[in-house]
């Protein structure tokens, strides 16, 4: 079975059908088609895990068809232990986003749902592509639906935020295209990423390639100082847009480091690793302090995402199994936790139409069920042991301490800042006495909202209590990557 092709093209096909429907007078039908499309697309990804050979570091479920035969460009798909979980995470989050938008989105419902389904298929394509040009096409194509989602259904400054998001990420990617073309000619006319991993390259070529890939992937993560597009995009995006942006799209950049930067230019990766570690620590510490002074809940969680992704890049560039596995686990757990945080803010925004922390206070008195979920996700965001938020951060800190005690110590301060800004927000929004009439009139979550938050809560708790299935799947691929990056190409 061509599971990867199904995972890519099923949601795109459903999305195209929704766009073709083109009218809002049948919004109910549109929502059900979108839900069926999202659920079916998720179900076809499950065999990727159930049939995955955890003992192998090779690409599995491969599909190879000629695409542009004249230039030796192939439709080549495959997943290994590094990428397979992200295919499932993408499909899973898409189901949540469709449920989240069920009653909230009333304007151009078919276009909204269609854009998310198409975006889902394209993101799965990024994680599955084994051909360099195919990867680039999927990588760039993801910009279009997200640009539309922010630009049409976003907040008052949506057009500015959408343009900034598009221009930042596109500008970085153009250098990557030059790098891909160079590798194509250097390898004798092949776009096979796995062949590029074995390509002998001099230090100058490696440094330039590493720089080009860094330009594309650092903006996507986003790393400090090219992070400024993210808070604007998050604040203006609709709730579903913020969820997908945080849970999946930021991961595309981090994934690129493992698939391109490190294996293709291992010597450059080791040489410039300390620079990336320094930038990661700035993201972890400085951005944590920035989050502490935010008045807007969405902005606070957006800065929190940058700090958490700093852990990921830090873990990757300490070149240890603990660090890279920890970074990958952190990417998955951040998908659950940050998605849930944005959904929680969306639940409040739908009722009060304000994201300002000062507009709330004592929410637990009027929305006890919802407050229980929100506080739980807040704790996971702090890295509370027993939740998914703890596992990845703990592995990265452990790896960092082995690499260099002081780097580990600086990374660990993030747990303090993370607890500070998250608990400060929770205290002011949820606890204490009811502060105003808006909060007094709030109604607790309905069955639909309970379902989407409960599913994410179960995922967050399950991963926190039993991360073994995640780390087992990654182990062989991560070990092989470290072995490969440890061998000089000079």
MIDRENNU-461618 format. One record per residue (C-alpha): residue in three letters; x, y, z. Coordinates in steps of 0.25 Angstrom, whole numbers, padded with zeros to 4 digits, always signed. Layout:
N
alaXYZ/...
***
This chain:
490
unk+0000+0000+0000/unk+0005+0014-0004/unk+0002+0019+0010/unk+0011+0032+0009/unk+0004+0036-0004/unk-0009+0034+0002/unk-0005+0042+0014/unk-0001+0053+0005/unk-0012+0053-0006/unk-0024+0049+0002/unk-0025+0062+0010/unk-0021+0070-0002/unk-0032+0063-0010/unk-0043+0066+0001/unk-0038+0080+0001/unk-0040+0082-0014/unk-0054+0076-0013/unk-0057+0086-0002/unk-0052+0098-0010/unk-0060+0093-0022/unk-0073+0093-0013/unk-0071+0108-0012/unk-0083+0113-0004/unk-0086+0116+0010/unk-0100+0112+0010/unk-0096+0097+0011/unk-0086+0100+0023/unk-0091+0088+0031/unk-0088+0078+0019/unk-0075+0085+0018/unk-0071+0082+0032/unk-0074+0068+0032/unk-0067+0066+0019/unk-0055+0073+0025/unk-0056+0064+0037/unk-0057+0051+0029/unk-0045+0055+0021/unk-0036+0059+0033/unk-0040+0046+0040/unk-0038+0037+0028/unk-0024+0044+0025/unk-0020+0041+0040/unk-0025+0026+0039/unk-0016+0024+0027/unk-0003+0028+0035/unk-0005+0018+0046/unk+0000+0006+0038/unk+0013+0015+0037/unk+0015+0012+0052/unk+0009-0001+0053/unk+0017-0007+0042/unk+0030+0001+0045/unk+0043-0007+0047/unk+0049+0000+0059/unk+0062-0008+0057/unk+0065-0002+0043/unk+0071+0012+0041/unk+0068+0011+0026/unk+0056+0019+0019/unk+0043+0010+0020/unk+0030+0010+0012/unk+0038+0016+0000/unk+0031+0020-0013/unk+0039+0023-0025/unk+0033+0028-0038/unk+0040+0037-0049/unk+0035+0051-0049/unk+0043+0060-0058/unk+0051+0049-0064/unk+0060+0059-0073/unk+0066+0065-0060/unk+0066+0052-0052/unk+0055+0057-0043/unk+0047+0046-0036/unk+0035+0045-0028/unk+0042+0038-0017/unk+0036+0037-0003/unk+0040+0030+0010/unk+0041+0031+0025/unk+0051+0027+0035/unk+0051+0028+0051/unk+0053+0043+0050/unk+0042+0047+0041/unk+0031+0036+0043/unk+0025+0042+0056/unk+0023+0056+0049/unk+0015+0050+0038/unk+0005+0044+0049/unk+0006+0057+0057/unk+0002+0066+0045/unk-0010+0057+0042/unk-0014+0056+0057/unk-0013+0072+0059/unk-0022+0074+0046/unk-0033+0066+0052/unk-0033+0074+0064/unk-0032+0087+0056/unk-0045+0083+0048/unk-0052+0080+0061/unk-0047+0093+0067/unk-0053+0101+0056/unk-0067+0094+0056/unk-0075+0105+0061/unk-0065+0117+0062/unk-0063+0119+0047/unk-0075+0124+0039/unk-0068+0132+0028/unk-0064+0124+0016/unk-0064+0111+0023/unk-0061+0103+0011/unk-0049+0111+0008/unk-0044+0110+0022/unk-0046+0095+0024/unk-0040+0093+0010/unk-0028+0101+0012/unk-0025+0093+0025/unk-0026+0080+0018/unk-0017+0084+0007/unk-0007+0089+0016/unk-0007+0076+0024/unk-0004+0068+0011/unk+0007+0078+0008/unk+0014+0077+0021/unk+0013+0062+0021/unk+0020+0063+0007/unk+0031+0071+0014/unk+0034+0060+0024/unk+0033+0049+0014/unk+0041+0054+0002/unk+0054+0047-0001/unk+0056+0055-0014/unk+0062+0069-0012/unk+0054+0076-0022/unk+0041+0069-0017/unk+0045+0074-0003/unk+0047+0088-0008/unk+0033+0088-0015/unk+0026+0083-0003/unk+0034+0092+0007/unk+0030+0105-0001/unk+0016+0101-0004/unk+0013+0100+0010/unk+0014+0115+0011/unk+0002+0118+0002/unk-0009+0112+0010/unk-0004+0118+0023/unk-0002+0131+0016/unk-0017+0131+0012/unk-0021+0126+0026/unk-0015+0137+0033/unk-0018+0148+0022/unk-0033+0144+0022/unk-0038+0139+0036/unk-0027+0146+0044/unk-0028+0158+0053/unk-0028+0173+0050/unk-0013+0173+0046/unk-0015+0160+0038/unk-0010+0166+0024/unk+0003+0171+0031/unk+0005+0158+0038/unk+0003+0149+0026/unk+0012+0157+0017/unk+0023+0157+0028/unk+0022+0142+0030/unk+0022+0140+0015/unk+0034+0149+0012/unk+0043+0144+0023/unk+0041+0129+0020/unk+0042+0131+0005/unk+0055+0139+0006/unk+0062+0129+0014/unk+0058+0118+0005/unk+0063+0124-0008/unk+0078+0121-0003/unk+0074+0107+0000/unk+0069+0106-0015/unk+0083+0110-0019/unk+0089+0100-0010/unk+0080+0089-0016/unk+0084+0092-0030/unk+0099+0092-0026/unk+0097+0078-0020/unk+0090+0074-0032/unk+0102+0077-0041/unk+0112+0073-0031/unk+0106+0059-0030/unk+0106+0057-0045/unk+0091+0060-0047/unk+0084+0054-0035/unk+0073+0060-0026/unk+0074+0048-0017/unk+0076+0053-0003/unk+0082+0040+0002/unk+0092+0041-0009/unk+0096+0055-0005/unk+0098+0050+0009/unk+0110+0042+0004/unk+0115+0053-0005/unk+0130+0057-0002/unk+0131+0072-0001/unk+0142+0081+0003/unk+0141+0091+0015/unk+0138+0103+0007/unk+0126+0096+0000/unk+0121+0090+0013/unk+0122+0104+0020/unk+0114+0111+0008/unk+0104+0099+0008/unk+0102+0100+0023/unk+0100+0115+0022/unk+0090+0113+0011/unk+0082+0103+0019/unk+0083+0110+0032/unk+0077+0123+0025/unk+0065+0114+0021/unk+0063+0106+0033/unk+0066+0116+0044/unk+0055+0125+0040/unk+0045+0114+0040/unk+0049+0109+0054/unk+0050+0121+0057/unk+0063+0124+0063/unk+0068+0137+0070/unk+0069+0147+0063/unk+0060+0144+0051/unk+0049+0140+0060/unk+0041+0154+0059/unk+0031+0149+0049/unk+0025+0138+0058/unk+0019+0146+0069/unk+0012+0155+0059/unk+0007+0143+0051/unk+0002+0136+0064/unk-0005+0148+0069/unk-0012+0151+0056/unk-0015+0136+0052/unk-0028+0130+0055/unk-0028+0119+0066/unk-0026+0107+0056/unk-0015+0115+0049/unk-0007+0117+0062/unk-0009+0102+0066/unk-0003+0097+0052/unk+0008+0108+0052/unk+0013+0104+0066/unk+0010+0089+0065/unk+0015+0086+0051/unk+0021+0097+0043/unk+0032+0101+0053/unk+0036+0087+0052/unk+0039+0087+0037/unk+0051+0096+0040/unk+0057+0087+0051/unk+0054+0075+0043/unk+0062+0081+0031/unk+0075+0082+0040/unk+0075+0067+0042/unk+0071+0063+0028/unk+0081+0073+0021/unk+0090+0082+0029/unk+0096+0072+0038/unk+0098+0059+0029/unk+0102+0067+0016/unk+0112+0077+0023/unk+0116+0069+0035/unk+0130+0077+0037/unk+0123+0090+0035/unk+0112+0086+0045/unk+0123+0082+0056/unk+0130+0095+0053/unk+0118+0104+0054/unk+0111+0096+0064/unk+0116+0105+0076/unk+0109+0117+0068/unk+0096+0110+0068/unk+0097+0106+0082/unk+0100+0121+0086/unk+0087+0125+0078/unk+0079+0114+0084/unk+0083+0118+0098/unk+0079+0133+0095/unk+0066+0128+0090/unk+0064+0120+0102/unk+0068+0130+0112/unk+0065+0144+0106/unk+0052+0140+0099/unk+0048+0134+0112/unk+0050+0148+0119/unk+0042+0154+0107/unk+0030+0145+0110/unk+0030+0149+0124/unk+0026+0163+0121/unk+0015+0160+0111/unk+0001+0165+0113/unk-0005+0157+0101/unk-0007+0142+0104/unk-0005+0138+0090/unk+0008+0146+0089/unk+0013+0140+0102/unk+0011+0126+0097/unk+0017+0130+0083/unk+0030+0134+0090/unk+0029+0122+0099/unk+0029+0114+0086/unk+0042+0121+0081/unk+0048+0117+0095/unk+0044+0103+0094/unk+0049+0102+0080/unk+0062+0107+0085/unk+0063+0094+0093/unk+0062+0086+0080/unk+0073+0093+0072/unk+0082+0092+0085/unk+0079+0077+0086/unk+0083+0075+0071/unk+0096+0082+0071/unk+0102+0076+0084/unk+0103+0063+0075/unk+0099+0052+0085/unk+0088+0042+0084/unk+0082+0048+0096/unk+0082+0062+0091/unk+0076+0059+0077/unk+0066+0049+0082/unk+0062+0059+0093/unk+0061+0070+0082/unk+0052+0061+0074/unk+0043+0057+0086/unk+0042+0072+0090/unk+0037+0075+0076/unk+0026+0064+0077/unk+0022+0069+0091/unk+0022+0083+0087/unk+0013+0080+0076/unk+0003+0074+0087/unk+0005+0085+0098/unk+0006+0098+0089/unk-0006+0093+0081/unk-0014+0091+0093/unk-0009+0105+0099/unk-0014+0112+0087/unk-0027+0104+0087/unk-0029+0108+0101/unk-0027+0123+0098/unk-0037+0121+0086/unk-0047+0116+0095/unk-0047+0129+0104/unk-0045+0138+0091/unk-0058+0132+0085/unk-0066+0136+0098/unk-0060+0149+0102/unk-0053+0154+0089/unk-0040+0158+0096/unk-0026+0152+0097/unk-0022+0162+0108/unk-0018+0155+0121/unk-0024+0168+0128/unk-0038+0164+0122/unk-0039+0152+0131/unk-0038+0147+0145/unk-0045+0136+0153/unk-0049+0128+0141/unk-0048+0115+0149/unk-0061+0120+0157/unk-0069+0120+0144/unk-0062+0110+0135/unk-0057+0099+0145/unk-0056+0088+0134/unk-0048+0097+0125/unk-0039+0103+0135/unk-0035+0089+0139/unk-0030+0086+0125/unk-0024+0100+0123/unk-0016+0098+0136/unk-0012+0084+0133/unk-0006+0089+0119/unk+0000+0101+0126/unk+0008+0091+0135/unk+0012+0083+0123/unk+0017+0096+0117/unk+0026+0098+0129/unk+0032+0084+0128/unk+0025+0077+0139/unk+0030+0063+0141/unk+0019+0053+0137/unk+0015+0062+0125/unk+0021+0061+0111/unk+0027+0075+0113/unk+0037+0069+0123/unk+0043+0058+0115/unk+0049+0065+0103/unk+0055+0077+0112/unk+0060+0067+0122/unk+0068+0059+0111/unk+0073+0071+0105/unk+0078+0077+0118/unk+0084+0064+0122/unk+0091+0063+0108/unk+0096+0078+0110/unk+0102+0075+0123/unk+0110+0063+0118/unk+0114+0073+0106/unk+0118+0084+0115/unk+0113+0087+0129/unk+0111+0102+0128/unk+0103+0100+0115/unk+0094+0090+0122/unk+0093+0100+0134/unk+0089+0111+0125/unk+0079+0102+0118/unk+0073+0098+0131/unk+0069+0113+0134/unk+0059+0111+0124/unk+0051+0103+0133/unk+0050+0114+0143/unk+0046+0124+0133/unk+0036+0115+0127/unk+0030+0113+0140/unk+0030+0128+0143/unk+0023+0133+0131/unk+0013+0121+0130/unk+0009+0121+0144/unk+0008+0137+0144/unk-0002+0136+0133/unk-0010+0124+0139/unk-0010+0132+0153/unk-0016+0145+0146/unk-0025+0138+0137/unk-0031+0126+0144/unk-0030+0128+0159/unk-0034+0138+0169/unk-0048+0145+0170/unk-0056+0148+0157/unk-0051+0162+0153/unk-0062+0166+0143/unk-0076+0164+0137/unk-0070+0157+0124/unk-0064+0146+0133/unk-0076+0145+0142/unk-0085+0142+0129/unk-0075+0131+0124/unk-0081+0117+0121/unk-0073+0105+0122/unk-0067+0097+0110/unk-0077+0089+0102/unk-0076+0074+0097/unk-0068+0078+0085/unk-0058+0087+0092/unk-0057+0076+0103/unk-0053+0066+0093/unk-0042+0073+0086/unk-0036+0077+0099/unk-0037+0063+0105/unk-0031+0056+0093/unk-0019+0066+0095/unk-0018+0064+0110/unk-0018+0049+0108/unk-0007+0050+0098/unk+0001+0059+0107/unk+0000+0050+0119/unk+0002+0037+0111/unk+0015+0043+0105/unk+0020+0048+0118/unk+0017+0035+0126/unk+0022+0025+0115/unk+0031+0032+0104/unk+0037+0018+0101/unk+0030+0016+0088/unk+0034+0030+0083/unk+0049+0028+0086/unk+0049+0013+0081/unk+0045+0017+0067/unk+0055+0028+0067/unk+0067+0021+0073/unk+0073+0014+0060/unk+0072+0026+0051/unk+0078+0035+0062/unk+0089+0026+0064/unk+0092+0025+0049/unk+0091+0040+0048/unk+0101+0042+0059/unk+0111+0031+0053/unk+0110+0038+0039/unk+0112+0052+0045/unk+0124+0047+0053/unk+0131+0043+0040/unk+0139+0055+0033/unk+0137+0057+0018/unk+0150+0065+0017/
***
